[in-house]
Amino acid sequence: MKSLQNNLIFFIALLLTFSSNAQFSGRAEHLPGIWKYKAGTGYEIWSLNGDVMEGQGYRVNKNGDSVLIEQFFINNVNDQLTLRLETPRSTDTTQTKSNRFISKKKRKLDFKNIDTTKPHRIKIKFGFFSKSKMKIYLYYDEIPKPNKLILYKIEE
């Protein structure tokens, strides 16, 4: 009887562990942490805040100061990932421009823009063996080859 209780407790704990991580599966689960651009011009900070994966993009200016340039919000809505990208207008951080993207594939970070045409697609990939390297592809209609950004995880 005692082993049955132990097995039941183990099964419930395992189920709770998987259900708490079920909100974001696949590639999105590798996002949380601090990512530095290969070019050394800035970094991104990603974290899981409740049901939302949040990210902030910073650029480092010539004086060494970090300036917030964009914010990201990834949600899982009806088994589809949505990405909202907010960029401040000029120096006033209270006014932002927002773009919305949607992914047809729940486990992949491949988003198509549903608001404007620039960029019309954002794709995020991780290294095959090491999840500490992230590539972001930005697709624009007028440029056939995407812009590629490479980031390295420096902290979990």
Backbone hydrogen bonds, N-H to C=O, Kabsch-Sander energy under -0.5 kcal/mol:
donor,donor_aa,acceptor,acceptor_aa,energy
5,Q,1,M,-1.9
6,N,2,K,-2.3
7,N,3,S,-2.5
8,L,4,L,-2.3
9,I,5,Q,-2.7
10,F,6,N,-2.5
11,F,7,N,-2.5
12,I,8,L,-2.4
13,A,9,I,-2.5
14,L,10,F,-2.4
15,L,11,F,-2.5
16,L,12,I,-2.5
17,T,13,A,-2.0
18,F,14,L,-2.2
19,S,15,L,-2.4
20,S,16,L,-1.9
21,N,17,T,-1.1
24,F,21,N,-0.7
27,R,107,R,-2.0
28,A,25,S,-1.0
29,E,26,G,-0.9
30,H,27,R,-1.7
31,L,28,A,-1.5
33,G,46,W,-2.6
34,I,155,E,-2.8
35,W,33,G,-0.5
35,W,44,E,-3.2
36,K,152,Y,-3.0
37,Y,42,G,-2.3
38,K,150,I,-3.1
40,G,37,Y,-1.4
43,Y,58,Y,-1.8
44,E,35,W,-2.9
45,I,56,Q,-2.3
46,W,33,G,-2.9
47,S,54,E,-2.8
49,N,47,S,-0.6
49,N,52,V,-3.3
50,G,48,L,-0.6
52,V,49,N,-1.6
53,M,74,I,-2.5
54,E,47,S,-3.2
54,E,52,V,-0.7
55,G,72,F,-2.4
56,Q,45,I,-1.9
57,G,70,E,-3.1
58,Y,43,Y,-3.2
59,R,67,V,-2.2
60,V,41,T,-2.5
61,N,59,R,-0.6
61,N,65,D,-2.6
64,G,61,N,-2.0
67,V,59,R,-2.8
69,I,57,G,-2.9
70,E,57,G,-1.4
71,Q,86,E,-2.6
72,F,55,G,-3.3
73,F,84,R,-1.6
74,I,53,M,-2.9
75,N,73,F,-0.5
75,N,82,T,-2.1
77,V,75,N,-0.7
77,V,80,Q,-3.0
78,N,76,N,-0.5
80,Q,77,V,-1.3
82,T,75,N,-2.7
83,L,101,F,-2.2
84,R,73,F,-2.4
85,L,99,N,-2.8
86,E,71,Q,-2.9
86,E,84,R,-0.5
87,T,97,K,-2.6
89,R,92,D,-0.7
89,R,95,Q,-2.7
90,S,88,P,-0.7
92,D,89,R,-1.2
93,T,91,T,-1.0
95,Q,92,D,-0.8
96,T,94,T,-0.6
97,K,87,T,-3.1
99,N,85,L,-2.5
101,F,83,L,-3.0
102,I,112,K,-2.2
103,S,81,L,-2.8
106,K,104,K,-0.6
108,K,105,K,-0.7
109,L,124,I,-0.5
110,D,108,K,-1.1
111,F,109,L,-0.5
111,F,122,I,-3.3
112,K,102,I,-2.7
113,N,120,H,-2.2
114,I,100,R,-2.9
115,D,100,R,-0.7
120,H,139,Y,-1.6
121,R,139,Y,-1.2
122,I,111,F,-2.4
123,K,137,Y,-2.3
124,I,109,L,-3.0
125,K,135,K,-2.8
127,G,130,S,-0.6
127,G,133,K,-1.9
131,K,129,F,-0.5
133,K,130,S,-0.7
134,M,151,L,-2.9
135,K,125,K,-2.9
136,I,149,L,-2.8
137,Y,123,K,-3.2
137,Y,135,K,-0.5
138,L,136,I,-0.5
138,L,147,N,-2.8
139,Y,121,R,-2.7
139,Y,137,Y,-0.6
140,Y,143,I,-0.6
143,I,140,Y,-0.7
147,N,138,L,-2.5
149,L,136,I,-2.8
151,L,134,M,-3.1
152,Y,36,K,-2.6
153,K,132,S,-2.6
154,I,34,I,-2.9
155,E,34,I,-1.2
